[in-house]
Amino acid sequence: MSAVTVAEPAVLFRNLLVSEWIKIRSLRSTPWTLALTTLFVIGSAAVAALTEINRLRTMSPAARADQGFLVFDAFPAAGYMTLMLVAGSVGALTVVSEYSSGLIRTTTVAVPARGAVVLAKAVVTAALWTAVGTVISTGCFLVSQAILNGQQAGVPLTHPGVLRALVASSLLAPVCALIGLGLGALIRHSATTMVTSAFTLVMLPPIFSQSARWSAAVSHAMPVTAWKRLVQNWAPDPHSLAYSATVPGSWAVYALWPLIAVVLAVLVVRHRDV
């Protein structure tokens, strides 16, 4: 009698998504990191709004009529720089932690299709940080406008540029998290990945000025510069000597960075030994 070989059932992609979600949720640091980051960024928006309240009291009615800067202050740079660093670091840890703990060997034995594993990590990471980014951005806007309404200086959601700023600020977190994931797959070393992520997302862009075309082009290709342009709801000064980023170009930066990061991560894990 010949032996009958029973093939193991194929691992469905939804099972990989559930597995990756369990991995993230099981980390004790994840809820605390997300909660503290959310409180810090929303708190920074409240501080920025309170600062504007003090400035508004010294302004003339004509100056107060220009409310473009109030939308910008609803999404403070200091808070969002922190969000970028945290999202990039946590995104990197979704890959790096498995290499450092040796869990990646178990994962690749259970699921030989390494590309599918990376894609599942990317989907879960993007979904988690989109939710976090949406909560933070909505909270920043509501808190800041509630404070500014005390001086009749708040703006509604229908104010020009507000919705775009809200969406751009919400998507900044998943963009940075996926960039971190890609860097984690490329580098696979915790400390080096964290430093590279922080340097790429926050420290590198200010090096390039807006006064030269080539330098401005590099700066405009950075996520943080794209975010600042999308949050800015006033037109660039046509008489300025600086080269200004465009809104379509900034959205393209938002799309290309995470796409390239995920594609590189998939290619690297497919052709690299564990």
C-alpha positions as CSV (number, residue, x, y, z in Angstrom):
1,M,0.0,0.0,0.0
2,S,1.5,3.3,-1.0
3,A,1.6,6.1,1.4
4,V,-0.7,9.0,0.9
5,T,0.8,12.4,1.1
6,V,-1.5,15.1,2.5
7,A,-0.6,18.6,1.4
8,E,-0.7,21.3,4.0
9,P,-3.3,24.0,3.4
10,A,-1.9,27.1,1.9
11,V,-1.6,30.1,4.2
12,L,-4.2,32.7,3.3
13,F,-3.2,36.3,3.2
14,R,-5.9,37.2,5.7
15,N,-4.3,34.7,8.1
16,L,-1.0,36.6,7.7
17,L,-2.8,39.9,8.5
18,V,-4.2,38.4,11.6
19,S,-0.8,37.1,12.6
20,E,0.9,40.4,12.1
21,W,-1.8,42.2,14.0
22,I,-1.4,39.8,16.9
23,K,2.4,40.4,16.9
24,I,1.9,44.2,17.1
25,R,-0.9,44.1,19.7
26,S,1.0,41.6,21.9
27,L,3.9,44.1,22.4
28,R,3.3,45.8,25.7
29,S,5.1,48.9,24.6
30,T,2.7,49.5,21.6
31,P,-0.3,50.9,23.5
32,W,1.8,53.1,25.7
33,T,3.8,54.4,22.7
34,L,0.7,55.2,20.7
35,A,-1.1,56.8,23.7
36,L,1.8,59.0,24.8
37,T,2.5,60.1,21.2
38,T,-1.1,61.0,20.7
39,L,-1.2,63.0,23.9
40,F,2.0,64.8,23.1
41,V,1.1,65.8,19.6
42,I,-2.4,67.0,20.6
43,G,-0.9,68.8,23.6
44,S,1.6,70.6,21.3
45,A,-1.4,71.8,19.2
46,A,-3.0,73.1,22.4
47,V,0.2,74.9,23.3
48,A,0.5,76.4,19.8
49,A,-3.1,77.6,20.0
50,L,-2.6,79.2,23.4
51,T,0.5,81.0,22.1
52,E,-1.5,82.3,19.2
53,I,-4.2,83.6,21.6
54,N,-1.6,85.8,23.3
55,R,-0.4,87.0,19.9
56,L,-3.9,87.8,18.6
57,R,-4.5,90.1,21.6
58,T,-1.8,92.4,20.2
59,M,-2.9,92.3,16.6
60,S,-5.0,94.8,14.6
61,P,-8.3,93.6,13.2
62,A,-6.9,93.7,9.7
63,A,-4.0,91.4,10.7
64,R,-6.4,89.0,12.4
65,A,-8.5,88.7,9.3
66,D,-5.8,86.7,7.7
67,Q,-6.4,83.3,9.3
68,G,-4.1,81.2,7.1
69,F,-1.4,80.9,9.8
70,L,-4.0,79.7,12.3
71,V,-4.6,76.6,10.2
72,F,-0.9,75.9,10.1
73,D,-0.6,76.2,13.9
74,A,-3.4,73.6,14.3
75,F,-0.7,71.1,13.1
76,P,2.5,72.2,14.9
77,A,5.8,71.2,13.4
78,A,7.3,70.1,16.8
79,G,4.5,67.7,17.5
80,Y,4.5,66.2,14.0
81,M,8.3,65.8,13.9
82,T,7.9,63.7,17.0
83,L,5.1,61.7,15.3
84,M,7.4,61.1,12.3
85,L,10.2,59.8,14.5
86,V,7.9,57.5,16.5
87,A,6.0,56.2,13.4
88,G,9.3,55.5,11.6
89,S,10.8,53.7,14.6
90,V,7.8,51.5,15.3
91,G,7.5,50.7,11.6
92,A,11.1,49.6,11.5
93,L,10.6,47.5,14.6
94,T,7.9,45.4,12.9
95,V,10.8,43.9,10.8
96,V,13.9,44.4,12.9
97,S,12.4,42.9,16.1
98,E,11.9,39.6,14.3
99,Y,15.5,39.5,13.1
100,S,16.9,40.4,16.5
101,S,14.8,37.8,18.3
102,G,15.2,35.1,15.8
103,L,11.5,34.8,15.2
104,I,12.0,35.5,11.5
105,R,13.3,31.9,11.1
106,T,10.0,30.5,12.5
107,T,8.1,32.9,10.3
108,T,9.9,31.9,7.1
109,V,9.5,28.1,7.9
110,A,5.8,28.6,8.4
111,V,5.3,30.9,5.4
112,P,8.0,30.4,2.8
113,A,6.5,33.2,0.7
114,R,8.5,36.0,2.3
115,G,7.1,38.7,0.1
116,A,3.6,37.9,1.3
117,V,4.8,38.3,4.9
118,V,6.3,41.7,4.2
119,L,3.1,42.8,2.4
120,A,1.0,41.7,5.4
121,K,3.3,43.7,7.7
122,A,2.9,46.7,5.4
123,V,-0.9,46.5,5.3
124,V,-1.2,46.2,9.1
125,T,1.3,48.9,9.7
126,A,-0.4,51.3,7.3
127,A,-3.8,50.5,8.7
128,L,-2.7,51.0,12.3
129,W,-0.8,54.3,11.7
130,T,-3.6,55.7,9.5
131,A,-6.0,55.2,12.4
132,V,-3.5,56.8,14.8
133,G,-2.7,59.6,12.4
134,T,-6.4,60.3,11.9
135,V,-7.1,60.4,15.6
136,I,-4.1,62.7,16.2
137,S,-4.9,65.1,13.4
138,T,-8.6,65.4,14.2
139,G,-7.7,65.9,17.9
140,C,-5.2,68.6,17.0
141,F,-7.7,70.5,14.9
142,L,-10.6,70.3,17.3
143,V,-8.5,71.2,20.4
144,S,-6.7,74.1,18.7
145,Q,-9.9,75.5,17.2
146,A,-11.7,75.2,20.5
147,I,-9.0,77.3,22.1
148,L,-8.9,79.8,19.2
149,N,-12.7,80.2,19.2
150,G,-12.3,81.9,22.6
151,Q,-11.0,84.9,20.5
152,Q,-13.4,84.3,17.6
153,A,-10.4,83.2,15.6
154,G,-11.2,79.5,14.9
155,V,-11.9,78.2,11.4
156,P,-14.4,75.6,10.3
157,L,-13.6,72.4,8.5
158,T,-14.9,74.0,5.3
159,H,-12.3,76.8,5.5
160,P,-10.0,76.7,2.4
161,G,-7.1,74.3,2.9
162,V,-8.3,72.8,6.2
163,L,-9.4,69.5,4.8
164,R,-6.2,69.0,2.8
165,A,-4.1,69.8,5.9
166,L,-6.2,67.4,7.9
167,V,-5.8,64.6,5.4
168,A,-2.1,65.3,4.8
169,S,-1.4,65.3,8.6
170,S,-3.4,62.0,9.0
171,L,-1.4,60.3,6.3
172,L,2.0,61.5,7.4
173,A,2.2,58.8,10.1
174,P,1.6,55.8,7.8
175,V,4.0,57.2,5.2
176,C,6.8,57.4,7.8
177,A,5.9,54.0,9.3
178,L,6.2,52.3,5.9
179,I,9.5,54.1,5.3
180,G,10.7,52.8,8.6
181,L,9.6,49.3,7.6
182,G,11.5,49.5,4.4
183,L,14.6,50.7,6.1
184,G,14.3,47.9,8.7
185,A,14.1,45.3,6.0
186,L,17.2,46.7,4.3
187,I,19.4,47.3,7.4
188,R,18.1,44.7,9.9
189,H,19.9,46.3,12.8
190,S,17.9,48.1,15.4
191,A,20.2,51.0,16.3
192,T,21.4,51.6,12.8
193,T,17.8,51.5,11.5
194,M,16.6,54.0,14.1
195,V,19.4,56.4,13.3
196,T,18.9,56.1,9.6
197,S,15.2,56.6,9.9
198,A,15.6,59.7,12.1
199,F,18.2,61.1,9.7
200,T,16.2,60.5,6.6
201,L,12.9,61.8,7.9
202,V,13.8,64.7,10.1
203,M,17.5,65.6,10.0
204,L,18.3,65.5,6.3
205,P,15.7,67.8,4.7
206,P,16.9,71.1,6.5
207,I,20.4,70.6,4.9
208,F,19.0,71.5,1.5
209,S,18.0,75.1,1.0
210,Q,15.2,76.4,-1.2
211,S,17.3,79.0,-3.0
212,A,18.9,76.7,-5.6
213,R,16.8,74.7,-7.9
214,W,18.7,71.3,-7.4
215,S,18.8,71.8,-3.7
216,A,15.1,72.7,-3.5
217,A,14.2,69.7,-5.7
218,V,15.9,67.4,-3.2
219,S,14.2,69.1,-0.3
220,H,10.8,68.9,-2.0
221,A,11.3,65.2,-2.4
222,M,11.3,64.7,1.3
223,P,8.1,63.7,3.2
224,V,8.5,66.5,5.8
225,T,8.7,69.2,3.1
226,A,5.7,67.7,1.3
227,W,3.7,67.7,4.6
228,K,4.6,71.3,5.3
229,R,3.4,72.3,1.8
230,L,0.2,70.4,2.1
231,V,-0.6,71.9,5.5
232,Q,0.2,75.4,4.2
233,N,-3.0,76.9,2.9
234,W,-1.7,80.2,1.5
235,A,-0.1,80.6,-2.0
236,P,3.7,80.8,-2.2
237,D,5.1,84.3,-2.6
238,P,5.6,84.9,-6.3
239,H,8.4,87.4,-5.6
240,S,10.3,85.1,-3.3
241,L,13.7,83.8,-4.5
242,A,13.0,80.4,-3.0
243,Y,11.7,77.6,-5.2
244,S,8.3,76.4,-3.7
245,A,7.0,72.9,-3.7
246,T,3.7,72.2,-5.5
247,V,0.6,70.5,-4.1
248,P,0.5,67.8,-6.7
249,G,4.2,67.1,-6.3
250,S,3.8,66.9,-2.6
251,W,1.0,64.3,-2.9
252,A,3.3,62.4,-5.3
253,V,6.0,62.3,-2.6
254,Y,3.5,60.9,-0.2
255,A,2.7,58.1,-2.6
256,L,6.2,57.3,-3.9
257,W,8.1,57.0,-0.6
258,P,6.0,54.2,1.0
259,L,5.6,52.5,-2.4
260,I,9.3,52.3,-3.0
261,A,10.0,51.3,0.6
262,V,7.6,48.4,0.5
263,V,8.7,47.2,-3.0
264,L,12.4,47.3,-1.8
265,A,11.5,45.4,1.4
266,V,9.8,42.7,-0.6
267,L,12.7,42.3,-3.1
268,V,15.3,42.3,-0.3
269,V,13.6,39.6,1.8
270,R,13.0,37.4,-1.2
271,H,16.7,37.4,-2.2
272,R,18.4,37.5,1.2
273,D,19.2,34.6,3.5
274,V,17.7,34.8,7.0
